[in-house]
């Protein structure tokens, strides 16, 4: 599967940080995994992971490791 590139040759975004944040805010669950968010947005877990890391740097989401490899995320609001 080939992805589109913009005029500068960079890959176009498959999703935005805002879309990831919206999924978290509208979820009926208090926390979500990156995989759950990725499934909702129909993108990869890695893509969502990068967006969640950006949101965490801005202080908009928090995370907690809950298992050997499991991490849950939630909004700060």
C-alpha positions, 0 to 999 in steps of 0.5 A: 500500500502506497501513501500519498506525499505532499509537495515537499515529499513528506507523507500526508498525515493519516490522522491528527492529534485532534482526532485522537483526542476527540476519540478519548474525549468521546469514549464511554470508557475512562481509559483507552489503549492506543490499539483501541483508538487506532481501531476507531480511526482505522490507522496503525497503533504506531500512528496513534502512538506518535499522536498520543506522545505529542499530546502528552508533551503538550500536557493534554493526555496522561498515560499509565503502564498497566502490564508488561507492555500495556499502556492506557491513556486518558484526557487530563480534563 
